[in-house]
Amino acid sequence: MKKMFKISIGSLMLVTILWGCSGNPAERHNSESSGLLDCPDTPNCVSSSAKNPKYRIEPFKLKKDPETSWDMVQKTVGSLPRTKIVSADNSDIQAECRSMIFRFVDDLTLHLTPSNGIIHIRSASRTGYSDLGVNRRRVENLRKKLRYKGIIE
């Protein structure tokens, strides 16, 4: 009886975890100039357009012509660990990033303003309350890679 109870509880926990991992893609755009949604009031998101300074991160600034650089940005995003580009065009990149252990999905969004070479960026968890700084580290890691390649300032 005790063993059956433990198996039932374990199964319930597994289903709960898997359900949490299968969140739907968040809405990513709004009508403001950055093209990105603001972060919710939970510590699981960073954005260059966040109104709350706790969740704000600086946008990227391209060094060269956006037409040339944007393709390199897309390739660099695609090379991030456990990251899959869902869609990309001349001004937007939508990617899904999975956590290593529980396979939680985070949404990574980049929006290019070609006229000034500014890339606004947002990285947000689909589920949970805190991301323990994962989204901020992801964006800073991307910034580091793009700087190393000479793509951004």
MOWO-V387084 format. One record per backbone hydrogen bond with DSSP energy under -1.0 kcal/mol. CO is the residue of the C=O (numbers start at 1). NH is the residue of the N-H. E is the energy in kcal/mol with one decimal. If there is no record, write none. Layout:
co: <CO	CO>
nh: <NH	NH>
e: <E	E>
This chain:
co: <1	2	3	4	5	6	7	8	9	10	11	12	13	14	15	16	17	28	32	40	42	43	44	46	47	47	52	55	60	61	65	66	69	70	71	72	73	74	77	80	82	84	87	91	92	93	94	94	95	96	97	104	105	106	107	108	109	110	111	113	113	117	118	119	120	121	122	123	124	131	133	134	135	136	137	138	139	140	141	142	143	144	145	146	147	151>
nh: <5	6	7	8	9	10	11	12	13	14	15	16	17	18	19	20	21	37	35	42	44	131	125	123	50	57	55	47	119	153	69	70	73	74	75	76	77	78	80	83	98	96	94	112	89	110	86	87	108	84	106	99	126	97	124	95	122	93	120	116	117	62	113	60	111	48	109	46	107	134	137	138	139	140	141	142	143	144	145	146	147	148	149	151	150	63>
e: <-2.0	-2.1	-2.3	-2.3	-2.5	-2.6	-2.5	-2.3	-2.4	-2.2	-2.5	-2.2	-2.5	-2.7	-2.4	-2.1	-1.5	-1.5	-1.3	-1.2	-2.2	-2.0	-2.7	-2.5	-1.1	-1.4	-1.7	-2.5	-2.9	-2.6	-2.6	-2.6	-2.3	-2.4	-2.2	-2.1	-2.6	-2.4	-1.6	-1.3	-2.5	-2.8	-3.0	-3.1	-2.4	-2.3	-2.6	-1.6	-2.7	-2.7	-2.8	-2.2	-1.7	-2.7	-2.3	-2.7	-2.4	-2.3	-2.9	-1.3	-1.6	-3.1	-2.8	-2.5	-2.9	-2.5	-3.1	-2.2	-3.0	-1.6	-2.3	-2.4	-2.1	-2.5	-2.4	-2.3	-2.6	-2.3	-2.3	-2.6	-2.5	-2.4	-1.8	-2.7	-1.5	-2.6>
